[in-house]
Amino acid sequence: MTYVDKGSKICRPTEVKNIEIGDIIVVYPVSLNINGNIITFPPLSLISEKCGNEIQSISWIEGIRISEDIFKNVNFSEGNEYVEGELNILEPSILTAFTLKQLLGKKVSARAKKTTGVPLLSLDKIPIISLENGKVNVGIYFMDYRDIYIKLFSYSIFYYILSRSSEEVS
């Protein structure tokens, strides 16, 4: 669990423009006091000073704080072939994958490249996000606003693979 102080700010995945070191990606739904109202934010929401919804009380949330090591351990590759199909979740224990699928819609069209390692997501039977030796390999590229959803998801994977007692990436 990550501690979030009063005055921190949060945005839904659809409101995120950029992810920076120190930001926190939410991995389970969280209900927070925003302007006197209890509002539930979905997985892949971002806690960042760049967001607009100010949190009115201290909270504990399930999330991963972004570090330079996390940035370094995600390899993004632009796909070289145009693929269309349904996004398949190959590791159902990663809750944020279901949020990503909801954000992208039933049918996905993107540039894709087969990734190596243990596949976590596939598009039209092509593994597009995988885990290999503690690194996340990403082989999907939209060239539009949806790329931020892929980044949120890719960084969130470290919540599931890191030890609960440590947020360090080796």
C-alpha positions as a LaTeX table, in Angstrom:
\begin{tabular}{lrrr}
\hline
Residue & $x$ (\AA) & $y$ (\AA) & $z$ (\AA) \\
\hline
Met1 & 0.00 & 0.00 & 0.00 \\
Thr2 & 1.09 & 3.52 & $-0.73$ \\
Tyr3 & 0.35 & 6.50 & 1.51 \\
Val4 & $-1.28$ & 9.50 & $-0.17$ \\
Asp5 & $-1.37$ & 12.79 & 1.70 \\
Lys6 & $-4.15$ & 15.36 & 1.85 \\
Gly7 & $-3.72$ & 17.78 & $-1.04$ \\
Ser8 & $-2.39$ & 15.15 & $-3.47$ \\
Lys9 & $-4.09$ & 15.16 & $-6.86$ \\
Ile10 & $-5.55$ & 12.32 & $-8.94$ \\
Cys11 & $-6.83$ & 11.85 & $-12.48$ \\
Arg12 & $-8.70$ & 9.08 & $-14.23$ \\
Pro13 & $-6.80$ & 7.23 & $-16.98$ \\
Thr14 & $-8.65$ & 9.24 & $-19.65$ \\
Glu15 & $-7.35$ & 12.48 & $-18.10$ \\
Val16 & $-3.65$ & 11.51 & $-17.96$ \\
Lys17 & $-1.33$ & 13.36 & $-20.33$ \\
Asn18 & 2.09 & 12.39 & $-18.97$ \\
Ile19 & 3.71 & 10.12 & $-16.36$ \\
Glu20 & 6.65 & 11.34 & $-14.29$ \\
Ile21 & 9.00 & 9.96 & $-11.64$ \\
Gly22 & 7.24 & 10.08 & $-8.25$ \\
Asp23 & 3.74 & 9.67 & $-9.71$ \\
Ile24 & 1.63 & 6.76 & $-8.44$ \\
Ile25 & $-0.39$ & 4.44 & $-10.68$ \\
Val26 & $-3.47$ & 3.05 & $-8.94$ \\
Val27 & $-3.90$ & $-0.73$ & $-9.40$ \\
Tyr28 & $-7.17$ & $-1.35$ & $-7.51$ \\
Pro29 & $-10.27$ & 0.86 & $-7.47$ \\
Val30 & $-10.04$ & 3.52 & $-4.76$ \\
Ser31 & $-12.72$ & 5.73 & $-3.22$ \\
Leu32 & $-11.43$ & 9.16 & $-2.21$ \\
Asn33 & $-12.82$ & 12.37 & $-0.77$ \\
Ile34 & $-12.72$ & 14.92 & $-3.60$ \\
Asn35 & $-14.29$ & 18.32 & $-2.82$ \\
Gly36 & $-16.50$ & 16.80 & $-0.11$ \\
Asn37 & $-17.74$ & 13.95 & $-2.32$ \\
Ile38 & $-16.64$ & 10.32 & $-2.18$ \\
Ile39 & $-15.58$ & 9.45 & $-5.72$ \\
Thr40 & $-14.30$ & 6.08 & $-6.93$ \\
Phe41 & $-11.35$ & 6.07 & $-9.30$ \\
Pro42 & $-10.56$ & 2.99 & $-11.44$ \\
Pro43 & $-7.29$ & 1.12 & $-11.78$ \\
Leu44 & $-4.76$ & 2.97 & $-13.99$ \\
Ser45 & $-5.75$ & 6.29 & $-12.43$ \\
Leu46 & $-2.72$ & 8.46 & $-11.71$ \\
Ile47 & $-1.77$ & 10.40 & $-8.60$ \\
Ser48 & 0.32 & 13.33 & $-9.80$ \\
Glu49 & 0.76 & 17.04 & $-9.18$ \\
Lys50 & $-0.33$ & 17.53 & $-12.83$ \\
Cys51 & $-3.84$ & 16.19 & $-12.09$ \\
Gly52 & $-6.87$ & 18.29 & $-11.24$ \\
Asn53 & $-8.83$ & 16.39 & $-8.56$ \\
Glu54 & $-7.50$ & 17.30 & $-5.11$ \\
Ile55 & $-7.70$ & 14.60 & $-2.43$ \\
Gln56 & $-9.20$ & 16.03 & 0.79 \\
Ser57 & $-8.01$ & 13.41 & 3.30 \\
Ile58 & $-5.04$ & 11.13 & 3.87 \\
Ser59 & $-5.46$ & 7.71 & 2.26 \\
Trp60 & $-3.78$ & 4.39 & 1.72 \\
Ile61 & $-4.07$ & 3.10 & $-1.82$ \\
Glu62 & $-2.89$ & 0.06 & $-3.73$ \\
Gly63 & $-0.51$ & 1.43 & $-6.31$ \\
Ile64 & 3.02 & 1.64 & $-7.60$ \\
Arg65 & 5.20 & 4.73 & $-7.26$ \\
Ile66 & 7.05 & 5.41 & $-10.51$ \\
Ser67 & 10.84 & 5.44 & $-10.21$ \\
Glu68 & 13.63 & 5.90 & $-12.72$ \\
Asp69 & 14.27 & 2.14 & $-12.47$ \\
Ile70 & 10.71 & 1.38 & $-13.57$ \\
Phe71 & 11.09 & 3.70 & $-16.56$ \\
Lys72 & 14.36 & 1.96 & $-17.50$ \\
Asn73 & 12.85 & $-1.53$ & $-17.24$ \\
Val74 & 10.08 & $-1.04$ & $-19.79$ \\
Asn75 & 11.13 & $-1.46$ & $-23.42$ \\
Phe76 & 8.78 & 0.16 & $-25.94$ \\
Ser77 & 9.08 & $-0.96$ & $-29.58$ \\
Glu78 & 7.07 & 0.48 & $-32.42$ \\
Gly79 & 5.17 & $-2.23$ & $-34.22$ \\
Asn80 & 6.05 & $-2.88$ & $-37.83$ \\
Glu81 & 2.77 & $-4.47$ & $-38.90$ \\
Tyr82 & $-0.79$ & $-3.20$ & $-38.71$ \\
Val83 & $-2.95$ & $-5.58$ & $-36.65$ \\
Glu84 & $-6.64$ & $-5.53$ & $-35.83$ \\
Gly85 & $-8.43$ & $-7.75$ & $-33.34$ \\
Glu86 & $-9.46$ & $-8.30$ & $-29.76$ \\
Leu87 & $-7.07$ & $-7.68$ & $-26.91$ \\
Asn88 & $-6.56$ & $-10.99$ & $-25.06$ \\
Ile89 & $-5.59$ & $-11.03$ & $-21.39$ \\
Leu90 & $-3.20$ & $-13.93$ & $-20.86$ \\
Glu91 & $-2.52$ & $-13.25$ & $-17.16$ \\
Pro92 & $-5.88$ & $-12.68$ & $-15.42$ \\
Ser93 & $-4.30$ & $-11.91$ & $-12.03$ \\
Ile94 & $-3.22$ & $-8.51$ & $-13.37$ \\
Leu95 & $-6.34$ & $-6.46$ & $-12.67$ \\
Thr96 & $-5.10$ & $-3.43$ & $-14.60$ \\
Ala97 & $-5.25$ & $-5.51$ & $-17.82$ \\
Phe98 & $-9.06$ & $-5.55$ & $-17.58$ \\
Thr99 & $-9.13$ & $-1.76$ & $-17.19$ \\
Leu100 & $-6.84$ & $-1.41$ & $-20.22$ \\
Lys101 & $-9.13$ & $-3.65$ & $-22.28$ \\
Gln102 & $-12.14$ & $-1.53$ & $-21.27$ \\
Leu103 & $-10.29$ & 1.69 & $-22.20$ \\
Leu104 & $-9.21$ & 0.39 & $-25.62$ \\
Gly105 & $-12.57$ & $-1.12$ & $-26.58$ \\
Lys106 & $-13.66$ & $-4.45$ & $-28.01$ \\
Lys107 & $-11.81$ & $-4.20$ & $-31.33$ \\
Val108 & $-8.28$ & $-2.76$ & $-31.36$ \\
Ser109 & $-6.36$ & $-1.53$ & $-34.40$ \\
Ala110 & $-2.69$ & $-0.71$ & $-33.92$ \\
Arg111 & 0.84 & $-1.19$ & $-35.13$ \\
Ala112 & 2.10 & $-4.31$ & $-33.38$ \\
Lys113 & 5.31 & $-6.25$ & $-32.98$ \\
Lys114 & 5.71 & $-9.67$ & $-31.37$ \\
Thr115 & 7.41 & $-9.40$ & $-27.99$ \\
Thr116 & 9.65 & $-11.97$ & $-26.32$ \\
Gly117 & 9.25 & $-13.40$ & $-22.83$ \\
Val118 & 6.17 & $-14.54$ & $-20.93$ \\
Pro119 & 3.19 & $-13.01$ & $-22.75$ \\
Leu120 & 0.73 & $-10.99$ & $-20.64$ \\
Leu121 & $-1.41$ & $-9.52$ & $-23.45$ \\
Ser122 & $-1.90$ & $-10.44$ & $-27.07$ \\
Leu123 & $-3.60$ & $-8.84$ & $-30.05$ \\
Asp124 & $-4.84$ & $-11.16$ & $-32.77$ \\
Lys125 & $-2.64$ & $-13.97$ & $-31.30$ \\
Ile126 & 0.48 & $-11.76$ & $-31.36$ \\
Pro127 & 2.04 & $-11.29$ & $-27.90$ \\
Ile128 & 2.26 & $-7.50$ & $-27.56$ \\
Ile129 & 3.18 & $-7.08$ & $-23.88$ \\
Ser130 & 5.40 & $-9.60$ & $-22.13$ \\
Leu131 & 7.66 & $-10.03$ & $-19.14$ \\
Glu132 & 11.26 & $-11.14$ & $-19.58$ \\
Asn133 & 13.99 & $-11.17$ & $-16.92$ \\
Gly134 & 12.28 & $-8.51$ & $-14.81$ \\
Lys135 & 11.68 & $-6.22$ & $-17.78$ \\
Val136 & 8.41 & $-5.44$ & $-19.54$ \\
Asn137 & 8.50 & $-5.62$ & $-23.34$ \\
Val138 & 5.86 & $-3.59$ & $-25.18$ \\
Gly139 & 5.17 & $-4.07$ & $-28.89$ \\
Ile140 & 2.04 & $-2.01$ & $-29.55$ \\
Tyr141 & 1.82 & 1.54 & $-30.80$ \\
Phe142 & $-1.22$ & 3.66 & $-31.64$ \\
Met143 & 0.30 & 7.08 & $-32.42$ \\
Asp144 & $-2.53$ & 8.79 & $-30.50$ \\
Tyr145 & $-3.92$ & 9.38 & $-26.98$ \\
Arg146 & $-4.23$ & 5.61 & $-26.34$ \\
Asp147 & $-0.46$ & 5.22 & $-26.02$ \\
Ile148 & $-0.68$ & 6.73 & $-22.51$ \\
Tyr149 & $-3.01$ & 3.85 & $-21.52$ \\
Ile150 & $-0.34$ & 1.37 & $-22.67$ \\
Lys151 & 2.29 & 3.21 & $-20.61$ \\
Leu152 & 0.06 & 3.26 & $-17.51$ \\
Phe153 & $-0.55$ & $-0.48$ & $-17.87$ \\
Ser154 & 3.09 & $-1.34$ & $-18.61$ \\
Tyr155 & 4.39 & 0.53 & $-15.57$ \\
Ser156 & 1.61 & $-0.91$ & $-13.37$ \\
Ile157 & 2.91 & $-4.44$ & $-14.02$ \\
Phe158 & 5.74 & $-3.74$ & $-11.56$ \\
Tyr159 & 3.18 & $-3.64$ & $-8.74$ \\
Tyr160 & 2.54 & $-7.34$ & $-9.37$ \\
Ile161 & 6.13 & $-8.47$ & $-9.89$ \\
Leu162 & 7.94 & $-6.56$ & $-7.15$ \\
Ser163 & 8.14 & $-7.80$ & $-3.58$ \\
Arg164 & 5.47 & $-6.29$ & $-1.33$ \\
Ser165 & 8.21 & $-5.20$ & 1.07 \\
Ser166 & 10.24 & $-3.40$ & $-1.60$ \\
Glu167 & 9.54 & $-1.15$ & $-4.54$ \\
Glu168 & 13.07 & $-1.49$ & $-5.90$ \\
Val169 & 13.64 & $-2.79$ & $-9.42$ \\
Ser170 & 16.88 & $-4.66$ & $-9.98$ \\
\hline
\end{tabular}
